[in-house]
Amino acid sequence: MLRLTIPFLFYSCTLAAVASAQFEPIRYQLTPAEKNELTTKVDKLRGDFADIEKSDTKLSAPLSDAKVFLAAVEINLNQALFFNQQNVGQAKSLLAEAESRLQQLKQNTVKWTSSPGLVTLGYRSAIDNSYQPYQLYVPANYNFKSSAPQKLEIFLHGRMGTTSELGFMSSKGAVRSAFGAATPDHLVLFPFGRGNNGWRYVGEQDVFEALADVIRRFPIDSNTIVLRGFSMGGHGTWHLALQHPGMWAAASPGAGFVDTINYQNMDGKMPDWQLSLLSLYDPIRYAMNASNFPLRPYVGETDTFASQHKLMSNELDRLKVPYKQFVGPATGHKYDPKTLLDVLASLENINRKPDASIV
């Protein structure tokens, strides 16, 4: 079973600054009735959770799995992160799920920890003690009683300009977005990454903390962990795969940027210190580290990110790093269905090199 030492990342920012930087500016204004209904329910549930935390009740599942639903609504109320009326319905559903799970915990009738399919789970972050969500796909034939090490795949989402915790936790489309028509036969982790930060800083931390939480719950084979992602998630895959090359059995970045200055069409006429800081996390600087695991990058033939893909492939070629690329024919910024199946097939039965080291 894999044990992780999580790299701590410290930060300070206001909630308003976070919301402004990560999401689209247009907001839906809650009506007084909607706000009152949600805040009243939040206040009641907050008290219910406080009661169970004070009690001696022995819980059969982590309390975080229930409290994360309440926390999601609380933070979105505090940051006014409602983009449409659909978010209001999602908030009500999350609060109902929080109440349902709380009752299951009290009655020792927990169902979500032993059910196949896509389930939302939660953990408490070491950064700020907040409750953070992630989704986990469990295949239909999964044996919950087995202790045999299991394969795990991690898929990083793209930018979601109008999707906060409300939409992420309510969505049922993660598996289709990552696998298309295919049905995975192994566990798949879908981290939230605290929104849209390019899977850096707290976003990076969320991947490692969510992974650690899955490892606490399931017997994971550390030599079979595959990392994938698309768009912003493709950049995140480049970043995390090349920064931590010894962790992965394989990586497949999909249409992610690798060079900030070129991606932002900057002219480069700025002080050296600024150029250095802008490129600090650029994956292209760490391309040699791909020597330590099978690399399977993907991009659509007509994708605007194709130029970024080409920059990285040129660098990999220059360094003589082996990789197998996949290009979706006549495809823009999305997976070509057939090519995606080829990508998935290329990632089957791959094992990590335990002695891999950073180059």
C-alpha positions in Angstrom: 0.0 0.0 0.0 1.4 3.4 -1.0 2.2 6.0 1.7 2.6 9.6 0.7 4.4 12.5 2.2 2.3 15.5 1.1 4.2 18.6 0.1 2.7 21.6 2.0 1.9 24.8 0.1 1.1 27.9 2.1 -0.9 30.8 0.8 -2.9 33.7 1.8 -5.7 35.4 0.0 -9.2 36.7 0.5 -12.2 34.7 -0.4 -13.4 37.4 -2.7 -10.0 37.5 -4.5 -10.2 33.7 -5.0 -13.7 33.9 -6.5 -12.8 36.8 -8.8 -9.6 35.2 -10.1 -11.0 31.7 -10.8 -14.5 32.2 -12.2 -16.5 34.1 -14.7 -17.7 37.5 -13.4 -21.4 37.1 -14.1 -23.3 36.0 -11.1 -26.9 35.0 -10.3 -28.3 37.0 -7.4 -30.2 34.9 -4.9 -33.7 36.1 -4.2 -34.4 36.9 -0.5 -36.5 33.7 -0.3 -33.8 31.5 -1.8 -31.1 33.0 0.4 -33.2 32.6 3.5 -34.1 29.0 2.7 -30.5 28.0 2.1 -29.0 29.8 5.1 -31.7 28.4 7.4 -30.9 24.9 6.3 -27.2 25.5 6.6 -27.6 26.8 10.2 -29.6 23.8 11.2 -27.2 21.3 9.7 -24.3 23.0 11.2 -25.9 22.5 14.6 -26.7 18.8 13.8 -23.0 18.2 12.8 -21.8 19.9 16.0 -24.0 17.6 18.0 -22.7 14.4 16.5 -19.1 15.6 16.8 -19.7 16.2 20.5 -21.3 12.8 21.0 -19.6 9.4 21.6 -21.2 7.9 18.5 -18.8 5.5 16.7 -19.1 6.3 13.0 -18.8 3.6 10.3 -17.6 6.1 7.7 -15.6 9.4 7.8 -17.8 12.3 8.9 -16.1 14.3 6.1 -18.1 12.4 3.5 -21.2 14.1 4.9 -19.8 17.4 6.1 -18.3 18.2 2.7 -21.8 18.7 1.3 -22.6 21.3 3.9 -19.2 22.9 3.5 -19.7 23.3 -0.3 -22.9 25.2 0.1 -21.4 27.4 2.9 -18.4 28.5 0.9 -20.6 29.3 -2.2 -23.0 31.3 -0.1 -20.0 33.2 1.4 -18.4 33.9 -1.9 -21.7 34.5 -3.8 -20.7 31.8 -6.4 -24.1 31.2 -7.9 -24.1 31.6 -11.6 -27.6 30.5 -12.5 -30.8 29.3 -10.8 -29.7 25.7 -11.4 -27.0 26.3 -8.8 -29.8 27.0 -6.3 -31.3 23.6 -7.0 -27.9 22.0 -6.7 -27.3 23.7 -3.3 -30.6 22.3 -2.0 -29.7 18.8 -3.3 -26.3 18.9 -1.6 -27.8 20.0 1.7 -30.3 17.1 1.4 -27.4 14.7 0.8 -25.6 16.1 3.8 -28.7 15.4 5.9 -29.2 12.0 4.4 -25.6 10.9 5.1 -25.7 12.3 8.6 -28.7 10.2 9.3 -27.0 7.1 7.8 -24.0 7.7 10.1 -26.3 8.1 13.1 -28.2 4.9 12.3 -25.1 2.9 11.1 -26.7 2.3 7.7 -24.0 3.8 5.5 -24.4 2.9 1.9 -22.1 5.2 -0.1 -18.9 3.5 1.0 -19.8 0.2 -0.5 -21.7 1.2 -3.7 -20.3 1.0 -7.2 -20.5 3.9 -9.7 -19.5 7.5 -9.3 -19.6 8.6 -5.6 -18.6 12.0 -4.0 -16.4 11.7 -1.0 -14.6 14.2 1.2 -11.6 14.8 3.3 -10.3 17.5 5.6 -7.4 19.5 4.1 -4.2 19.9 6.0 -3.8 23.4 4.5 -6.7 25.1 6.2 -8.9 22.4 7.8 -11.5 22.9 5.1 -13.6 20.0 3.8 -12.7 19.2 0.2 -14.6 17.0 -2.3 -13.5 14.5 -4.9 -15.4 12.0 -7.0 -14.4 8.4 -7.2 -15.6 5.9 -9.8 -15.9 2.3 -8.6 -16.4 -0.4 -11.3 -19.6 -2.5 -11.1 -17.7 -5.7 -10.3 -15.5 -4.2 -7.6 -15.0 -6.5 -4.6 -15.1 -4.3 -1.5 -14.0 -7.2 0.7 -10.8 -7.9 -1.2 -7.5 -6.7 0.0 -5.8 -7.2 -3.3 -4.0 -4.1 -4.6 -6.0 -2.2 -7.2 -5.2 -0.1 -10.2 -6.0 3.6 -9.9 -6.3 6.2 -12.5 -6.4 10.0 -11.8 -8.2 12.4 -14.2 -7.8 16.1 -13.9 -10.7 18.3 -15.2 -10.3 21.3 -17.5 -11.2 24.9 -16.6 -14.8 25.4 -15.4 -15.5 29.1 -15.5 -19.0 28.7 -14.0 -18.6 25.5 -12.0 -17.8 25.7 -8.3 -18.2 22.9 -5.8 -22.0 23.0 -6.5 -21.7 21.9 -10.1 -18.7 19.6 -9.6 -20.4 17.6 -6.8 -23.7 17.5 -8.6 -22.2 16.3 -12.0 -22.5 12.8 -13.1 -20.5 13.2 -16.3 -17.0 12.8 -15.1 -16.6 9.2 -16.5 -17.9 10.1 -19.9 -15.7 13.2 -20.2 -12.6 11.1 -19.4 -13.4 7.8 -21.1 -15.9 8.5 -23.8 -17.8 5.4 -24.8 -15.4 3.2 -22.8 -16.3 1.8 -19.3 -13.3 1.7 -17.0 -12.7 -1.6 -15.1 -10.6 0.1 -12.3 -10.9 2.8 -9.7 -10.8 6.4 -11.1 -10.2 9.5 -9.0 -11.6 12.8 -10.1 -10.1 15.6 -7.9 -11.8 19.0 -7.6 -8.5 20.9 -7.3 -10.2 23.8 -5.6 -11.5 25.2 -8.8 -9.4 26.8 -11.6 -5.8 27.3 -10.6 -4.0 25.2 -13.3 -3.5 22.4 -10.8 -0.8 24.4 -9.1 -0.4 25.4 -5.4 -3.6 24.4 -3.6 -4.8 22.6 -6.8 -1.6 20.5 -6.7 -2.1 19.9 -3.0 -5.7 18.8 -3.5 -4.5 16.0 -5.9 -2.1 14.6 -3.3 -4.5 14.9 -0.5 -7.4 13.3 -2.4 -5.0 10.5 -3.5 -3.9 10.0 0.1 -7.6 9.8 1.2 -8.3 7.1 -1.5 -5.3 5.1 -0.4 -6.6 5.2 3.2 -9.8 3.7 2.0 -8.8 1.3 -0.7 -5.9 -1.1 -1.3 -4.1 0.8 -4.2 -1.2 -0.7 -6.2 1.3 2.1 -6.2 2.9 0.7 -9.3 -0.2 1.1 -11.5 -1.3 4.8 -10.8 -2.0 6.5 -14.2 -2.3 10.3 -14.5 -4.5 11.9 -17.2 -6.2 15.2 -17.8 -7.5 17.4 -20.6 -7.2 21.2 -21.3 -6.3 22.8 -18.0 -6.2 19.2 -16.7 -3.8 18.4 -19.5 -1.5 21.2 -18.3 -1.9 19.8 -14.8 -0.9 16.4 -16.0 2.2 17.8 -17.7 3.0 19.7 -14.5 2.4 16.9 -11.9 3.9 14.1 -14.1 7.1 15.9 -14.8 7.5 17.4 -11.3 6.9 14.0 -9.6 8.1 11.5 -12.3 8.6 8.6 -9.8 5.0 8.4 -8.8 3.3 7.4 -12.0 3.0 4.2 -14.0 2.2 6.4 -17.0 0.8 9.9 -17.9 -1.4 11.1 -20.7 -1.6 14.9 -20.9 -4.4 16.1 -23.2 -4.2 19.5 -25.0 -2.5 21.3 -22.1 -0.2 24.3 -22.3 3.4 23.9 -21.5 5.0 27.4 -22.0 3.4 30.4 -20.3 5.1 33.1 -22.4 4.1 31.5 -25.8 0.7 30.5 -24.5 -0.1 34.1 -23.5 1.5 35.6 -26.7 3.9 37.7 -24.7 6.8 39.3 -26.5 9.3 38.4 -23.9 10.6 41.9 -23.5 10.6 42.0 -19.7 13.3 41.8 -16.9 15.0 38.5 -16.5 13.5 38.0 -13.0 10.0 38.3 -14.5 10.7 35.9 -17.3 12.1 33.5 -14.8 9.1 33.7 -12.5 6.6 33.4 -15.4 8.3 30.2 -16.6 8.9 28.7 -13.1 6.1 26.1 -13.4 6.3 25.6 -17.2 6.4 21.8 -17.8 8.6 22.2 -20.8 11.5 23.0 -18.5 11.2 19.6 -17.0 10.7 17.6 -20.2 13.7 15.3 -19.4 11.8 13.8 -16.5 9.4 12.1 -18.9 12.2 9.6 -19.3 11.0 8.0 -16.1 7.6 6.8 -17.2 5.6 6.0 -20.4 4.3 9.3 -21.8 1.1 9.3 -24.0 0.2 12.9 -24.9 -2.9 13.7 -27.0 -4.1 16.8 -29.0 -6.7 17.4 -31.6 -5.3 18.1 -35.1 -7.0 21.5 -35.3 -6.9 22.4 -31.6 -5.6 25.9 -30.8 -3.4 24.1 -28.2 -1.6 22.1 -31.0 1.2 24.7 -31.0 1.8 24.1 -27.3 1.8 20.3 -28.0 4.3 20.9 -30.8 6.6 22.9 -28.5 6.8 20.0 -26.1 7.2 17.3 -28.7 10.0 19.3 -30.2 11.7 19.5 -26.8 11.2 15.8 -26.1 12.7 15.0 -29.5 15.6 17.2 -28.8 16.3 15.5 -25.5 15.7 12.1 -27.1 13.0 11.2 -24.6 10.7 8.4 -25.8 7.0 9.0 -26.0 4.0 8.0 -28.1 1.7 10.8 -29.2 -1.9 10.7 -30.3 -3.5 13.2 -32.6 -7.3 13.4 -33.1 -7.9 13.8 -36.9 -9.7 17.0 -37.9 -10.5 17.5 -34.2 -10.5 20.7 -32.2 -10.3 21.1 -28.4 -11.8 17.8 -27.4 -11.1 14.1 -27.6 -11.6 12.3 -30.8 -13.7 9.3 -29.7 -11.7 6.7 -31.7 -8.3 8.2 -30.8 -9.3 8.3 -27.1 -9.9 4.5 -27.2 -6.4 4.1 -28.7 -5.0 6.3 -25.8 -6.8 4.2 -23.2 -5.6 0.9 -24.8 -2.0 2.2 -24.7 -2.3 2.7 -21.0 -3.4 -0.8 -20.1 -1.1 -3.2 -18.2 1.6 -0.5 -17.5 3.6 -0.6 -14.3 5.6 2.1 -12.6 9.4 2.0 -12.4 9.9 2.0 -8.6 13.5 3.2 -8.9 12.6 6.2 -11.2 14.3 9.4 -10.1 14.2 13.0 -11.2 16.6 13.8 -14.0 
